[in-house]
Amino acid sequence: MKTHQKILEELNRGPIGQNYEEMKLKLIHNISSYTLSKGFKADKGNCIVILNKEAYMGKAEDILKAKQFEPLRLIDNKFRYQLQSTCSSLSVFYGIPKAHKIGFPIRPTISDIGSYQYKLSKYLAKVIRDARLQAESYIKDSFEFVKRIKEIALDKQQKTCIMCSSDVESLYIKVPVDEAIETTLNYIFV
């Protein structure tokens, strides 16, 4: 693991962007060609994380094996048919390593584009979006965040401003599903 850490440090010293020097690209390829390790693009920052394949698969399996969902079968057949996709593909699960965290945990990601639940997901997102008012605290992306930060005016006596950030490990898989559904329904209908 120490060798991987040294290689990662060397790779991250280069310029930001995809203009890695030829030597670094060869280094990544050589490391990834070993049967026990693979290079992954990190979830934050512009770097590559080299992980043991078995460790990566173990982290992914731990997330997928968590028993937190139970099918309710509440949608009638007519409505289900409207939202059903034909010639669909399976959702794709992959994990993006967090280069800024100790042990390189992975951020689980599921791509539903073209999957059987894609139309249902789009429908539910639209229903929720249309049923609620946009909160003043809502920030679409990092560009809007930077714009809003620039607009903050400090009083003459207040010379500094403190900004803090909190991090929750595995936030989305720790959200209590029943409570999240109840909160969403209350937000829409109350």
C-alpha positions in Angstrom: 0.0 0.0 0.0 2.9 2.4 0.7 4.0 1.9 -2.9 0.5 2.9 -4.1 0.6 5.9 -1.9 3.9 7.1 -3.3 2.6 6.6 -6.8 -0.6 8.5 -6.0 1.4 11.4 -4.5 3.6 11.5 -7.7 0.5 11.5 -10.0 -1.1 14.3 -8.0 1.9 16.6 -8.2 1.3 17.2 -11.9 -0.8 20.0 -13.6 -4.5 20.0 -13.1 -6.3 18.6 -16.2 -5.9 15.6 -18.4 -2.4 16.5 -19.7 -0.5 13.9 -17.8 3.0 13.4 -19.0 3.6 10.3 -21.0 5.6 8.7 -18.2 2.7 9.1 -15.8 0.3 7.5 -18.2 2.6 4.5 -18.7 2.9 4.3 -14.9 -0.9 4.2 -14.5 -1.2 1.6 -17.3 1.5 -0.6 -15.8 0.0 -0.5 -12.3 -3.5 -1.2 -13.7 -2.2 -4.2 -15.7 -1.3 -6.0 -12.4 -4.1 -8.5 -11.6 -4.4 -7.2 -8.0 -4.8 -3.4 -8.6 -6.8 -1.0 -10.8 -6.8 2.7 -11.3 -10.0 4.7 -10.7 -10.9 8.3 -11.2 -11.5 9.9 -7.8 -14.8 11.4 -6.8 -13.2 14.8 -6.0 -10.2 16.4 -7.4 -8.5 15.5 -10.6 -6.6 12.5 -9.6 -6.4 8.8 -9.9 -6.7 6.3 -7.0 -5.1 2.9 -7.4 -6.9 0.3 -5.3 -6.6 -3.4 -4.8 -9.4 -5.0 -6.9 -10.5 -7.3 -4.1 -10.8 -4.4 -1.6 -12.8 -2.4 -4.2 -15.2 -5.3 -4.8 -15.5 -5.8 -1.0 -16.5 -2.2 -0.5 -19.0 -2.3 -3.3 -20.6 -5.6 -2.0 -20.9 -4.1 1.5 -23.0 -1.3 0.1 -25.1 -3.6 -2.1 -25.8 -6.2 0.6 -27.2 -3.7 3.1 -30.9 -4.7 3.8 -32.7 -1.3 3.8 -35.4 -1.7 1.1 -38.6 -3.6 1.0 -40.9 -3.7 -2.1 -44.4 -2.4 -1.3 -46.2 -3.2 -4.7 -48.6 -0.2 -4.4 -48.7 0.9 -8.1 -51.6 -0.4 -10.2 -51.0 -2.1 -13.6 -52.3 0.7 -15.8 -50.0 3.3 -14.2 -47.1 0.9 -14.1 -47.5 0.2 -17.9 -47.3 4.0 -18.6 -44.0 4.2 -16.7 -42.6 0.9 -17.9 -39.6 0.9 -20.2 -39.3 -1.6 -23.0 -35.9 -2.8 -24.3 -34.3 -1.5 -21.2 -30.9 -2.4 -19.8 -29.8 -3.1 -16.3 -28.8 -0.2 -14.0 -25.0 0.1 -13.8 -23.5 0.2 -10.3 -20.0 1.5 -9.8 -18.0 3.1 -7.0 -15.9 6.3 -7.3 -13.0 6.2 -4.9 -12.8 9.2 -2.5 -9.1 10.2 -2.8 -9.4 12.8 0.0 -10.5 10.1 2.6 -8.3 7.7 4.5 -8.6 4.2 3.1 -10.2 5.4 -0.2 -13.8 4.5 0.6 -16.0 4.5 -2.5 -19.0 6.7 -3.3 -21.7 4.4 -4.6 -23.2 5.5 -7.9 -26.0 3.9 -9.9 -26.6 5.0 -13.5 -30.3 4.3 -14.4 -30.2 5.8 -17.9 -32.1 3.4 -20.1 -33.0 1.1 -17.3 -36.5 -0.2 -16.5 -37.0 2.3 -13.6 -35.7 5.3 -15.5 -39.1 6.6 -16.6 -40.5 6.1 -13.0 -37.5 8.0 -11.5 -38.0 10.9 -14.0 -41.7 11.0 -13.2 -41.2 11.0 -9.4 -38.5 13.7 -9.7 -40.9 15.9 -11.7 -43.8 15.4 -9.3 -41.6 16.3 -6.3 -40.0 19.3 -8.1 -43.3 20.7 -9.3 -45.1 20.3 -5.9 -42.7 22.3 -3.8 -41.4 25.9 -3.7 -37.8 26.4 -4.4 -36.0 27.0 -1.0 -33.8 30.1 -0.7 -31.0 27.9 0.5 -31.1 25.7 -2.6 -27.9 25.8 -4.6 -27.9 24.1 -8.0 -24.1 23.6 -8.4 -20.7 24.8 -7.4 -20.9 27.7 -9.9 -24.0 29.1 -8.2 -22.3 28.6 -4.8 -19.3 30.7 -5.9 -21.7 33.4 -7.3 -23.6 33.5 -4.0 -20.4 33.6 -1.9 -19.2 36.6 -3.9 -22.5 38.4 -3.2 -22.1 38.2 0.6 -21.4 41.6 2.0 -19.8 41.9 5.4 -20.5 44.8 7.8 -17.7 47.3 8.4 -17.0 45.9 11.9 -17.0 42.3 10.6 -13.7 41.8 8.9 -13.7 38.1 8.6 -16.2 35.4 7.8 -15.9 31.8 8.8 -17.2 29.1 6.5 -17.4 25.5 7.7 -18.2 22.2 6.0 -19.5 19.0 7.5 -19.1 15.5 6.2 -21.2 12.5 6.9 -19.9 9.0 6.1 -22.2 7.2 3.7 -24.9 9.8 3.9 -27.3 8.5 1.4 -27.3 4.9 2.5 -27.9 6.0 6.1 -31.0 8.0 5.4 -34.0 6.2 7.0 -36.1 5.4 4.0 -39.5 5.5 5.7 -38.8 8.8 7.3 -37.5 10.2 4.0 -40.7 9.2 2.3 -42.9 10.6 5.0 -40.9 13.9 5.0 -41.2 14.2 1.2 -44.9 13.5 1.3 -45.5 16.1 4.1 -43.4 18.6 2.2 -45.5 18.1 -1.0 -49.0 17.8 0.5 -49.0 19.8 3.7 
